[in-house]
Amino acid sequence: MHKYITLFFSVSLLLFACTAGKSNGKIIEHDQMVRLLTDIHILDGSLYNAVSQSPDTLYKYGTARYLTLFKKYHVDSIEFRRSLKYYTTQPIEFQAMYDKILVDLQAKTDSINKKLLKTTNAPHPK
């Protein structure tokens, strides 16, 4: 009998370990998650610069913006949290995602700086 109990717990542990990195529901696809996280970081930056840093103010002005962003990507906050939790259990993939996010954010920053430089150096009409 002891052998069967040991076998049962060993198999249970093996099955649990095999499913530890899997999601219980639908997760956001890799490329869409990269775009969504990029936009979330841009939104975070705009909130940081636009409103005071009190929690009430951030909640008041931020909630609607985040919900609009989720709607744009056809996800909800639960699906986003589930996906984020899943990707954080996959460190190599998560690091690759953030490498891409940093490249995307740098490209957007460079584009904005280039446009600003053109407008400040443009000749003024007489």
KOLVORO-914747 format. One record per residue (C-alpha): residue number from 1; x, y, z. Coordinates in pm, whole numbers. Example, Ala and Ser with C-alpha at 12.3 -4.5 7.8 and 13.67 -1.06 7.14 Angstrom:
<atoms>
<num=1, xx=1230, yy=-450, zz=780>
<num=2, xx=1367, yy=-106, zz=714>
</atoms>
This chain:
<atoms>
<num=1, xx=0, yy=0, zz=0>
<num=2, xx=285, yy=235, zz=82>
<num=3, xx=420, yy=182, zz=-269>
<num=4, xx=88, yy=295, zz=-426>
<num=5, xx=69, yy=607, zz=-212>
<num=6, xx=426, yy=699, zz=-305>
<num=7, xx=348, yy=634, zz=-671>
<num=8, xx=31, yy=847, zz=-651>
<num=9, xx=214, yy=1146, zz=-502>
<num=10, xx=503, yy=1111, zz=-745>
<num=11, xx=270, yy=1112, zz=-1045>
<num=12, xx=70, yy=1403, zz=-898>
<num=13, xx=387, yy=1603, zz=-848>
<num=14, xx=501, yy=1527, zz=-1202>
<num=15, xx=166, yy=1634, zz=-1350>
<num=16, xx=161, yy=1952, zz=-1145>
<num=17, xx=517, yy=2039, zz=-1251>
<num=18, xx=431, yy=1986, zz=-1619>
<num=19, xx=136, yy=2226, zz=-1603>
<num=20, xx=300, yy=2495, zz=-1389>
<num=21, xx=399, yy=2712, zz=-1688>
<num=22, xx=68, yy=2673, zz=-1870>
<num=23, xx=-218, yy=2918, zz=-1855>
<num=24, xx=-565, yy=2821, zz=-1734>
<num=25, xx=-732, yy=3047, zz=-1989>
<num=26, xx=-669, yy=3234, zz=-2308>
<num=27, xx=-350, yy=3435, zz=-2312>
<num=28, xx=-267, yy=3725, zz=-2538>
<num=29, xx=-51, yy=3628, zz=-2837>
<num=30, xx=318, yy=3724, zz=-2812>
<num=31, xx=329, yy=4001, zz=-3076>
<num=32, xx=3, yy=4157, zz=-2959>
<num=33, xx=130, yy=4151, zz=-2600>
<num=34, xx=446, yy=4334, zz=-2709>
<num=35, xx=237, yy=4607, zz=-2878>
<num=36, xx=3, yy=4628, zz=-2579>
<num=37, xx=287, yy=4655, zz=-2327>
<num=38, xx=456, yy=4919, zz=-2544>
<num=39, xx=138, yy=5126, zz=-2542>
<num=40, xx=93, yy=5070, zz=-2169>
<num=41, xx=441, yy=5206, zz=-2102>
<num=42, xx=369, yy=5509, zz=-2320>
<num=43, xx=43, yy=5560, zz=-2130>
<num=44, xx=225, yy=5526, zz=-1797>
<num=45, xx=472, yy=5791, zz=-1908>
<num=46, xx=198, yy=6029, zz=-2020>
<num=47, xx=16, yy=5986, zz=-1688>
<num=48, xx=338, yy=6041, zz=-1498>
<num=49, xx=400, yy=6369, zz=-1681>
<num=50, xx=41, yy=6493, zz=-1713>
<num=51, xx=-120, yy=6449, zz=-1372>
<num=52, xx=-14, yy=6478, zz=-1012>
<num=53, xx=118, yy=6163, zz=-855>
<num=54, xx=-149, yy=6117, zz=-589>
<num=55, xx=-310, yy=5773, zz=-606>
<num=56, xx=-661, yy=5918, zz=-636>
<num=57, xx=-566, yy=6135, zz=-933>
<num=58, xx=-383, yy=5854, zz=-1109>
<num=59, xx=-682, yy=5626, zz=-1059>
<num=60, xx=-928, yy=5892, zz=-1175>
<num=61, xx=-744, yy=5979, zz=-1496>
<num=62, xx=-575, yy=5647, zz=-1561>
<num=63, xx=-856, yy=5394, zz=-1538>
<num=64, xx=-1048, yy=5515, zz=-1843>
<num=65, xx=-729, yy=5537, zz=-2047>
<num=66, xx=-626, yy=5182, zz=-1963>
<num=67, xx=-974, yy=5052, zz=-2041>
<num=68, xx=-964, yy=5233, zz=-2376>
<num=69, xx=-627, yy=5075, zz=-2448>
<num=70, xx=-758, yy=4727, zz=-2362>
<num=71, xx=-1058, yy=4788, zz=-2586>
<num=72, xx=-824, yy=4886, zz=-2871>
<num=73, xx=-654, yy=4546, zz=-2844>
<num=74, xx=-980, yy=4356, zz=-2783>
<num=75, xx=-875, yy=4229, zz=-2441>
<num=76, xx=-997, yy=4291, zz=-2089>
<num=77, xx=-806, yy=4352, zz=-1769>
<num=78, xx=-849, yy=3992, zz=-1655>
<num=79, xx=-708, yy=3854, zz=-1979>
<num=80, xx=-420, yy=4103, zz=-1956>
<num=81, xx=-337, yy=4001, zz=-1597>
<num=82, xx=-358, yy=3632, zz=-1686>
<num=83, xx=-129, yy=3685, zz=-1985>
<num=84, xx=118, yy=3894, zz=-1787>
<num=85, xx=127, yy=3629, zz=-1515>
<num=86, xx=187, yy=3359, zz=-1777>
<num=87, xx=467, yy=3548, zz=-1953>
<num=88, xx=642, yy=3622, zz=-1624>
<num=89, xx=670, yy=3246, zz=-1573>
<num=90, xx=855, yy=3228, zz=-1907>
<num=91, xx=1161, yy=3446, zz=-1834>
<num=92, xx=1341, yy=3394, zz=-2165>
<num=93, xx=1034, yy=3482, zz=-2369>
<num=94, xx=950, yy=3771, zz=-2136>
<num=95, xx=1302, yy=3911, zz=-2174>
<num=96, xx=1273, yy=3884, zz=-2553>
<num=97, xx=943, yy=4070, zz=-2534>
<num=98, xx=1098, yy=4352, zz=-2334>
<num=99, xx=1396, yy=4369, zz=-2569>
<num=100, xx=1146, yy=4431, zz=-2852>
<num=101, xx=950, yy=4680, zz=-2639>
<num=102, xx=1267, yy=4879, zz=-2570>
<num=103, xx=1352, yy=4886, zz=-2942>
<num=104, xx=998, yy=5002, zz=-3025>
<num=105, xx=1003, yy=5273, zz=-2758>
<num=106, xx=1344, yy=5394, zz=-2874>
<num=107, xx=1223, yy=5410, zz=-3236>
<num=108, xx=918, yy=5614, zz=-3129>
<num=109, xx=1137, yy=5846, zz=-2921>
<num=110, xx=1378, yy=5895, zz=-3211>
<num=111, xx=1088, yy=5969, zz=-3447>
<num=112, xx=944, yy=6230, zz=-3212>
<num=113, xx=1286, yy=6390, zz=-3156>
<num=114, xx=1345, yy=6402, zz=-3530>
<num=115, xx=1011, yy=6579, zz=-3588>
<num=116, xx=1080, yy=6822, zz=-3305>
<num=117, xx=1423, yy=6898, zz=-3449>
<num=118, xx=1273, yy=6969, zz=-3792>
<num=119, xx=1013, yy=7207, zz=-3649>
<num=120, xx=1267, yy=7400, zz=-3441>
<num=121, xx=1514, yy=7428, zz=-3729>
<num=122, xx=1255, yy=7511, zz=-3996>
<num=123, xx=1294, yy=7859, zz=-4147>
<num=124, xx=1034, yy=8102, zz=-4027>
<num=125, xx=816, yy=8264, zz=-4297>
<num=126, xx=867, yy=8636, zz=-4342>
</atoms>
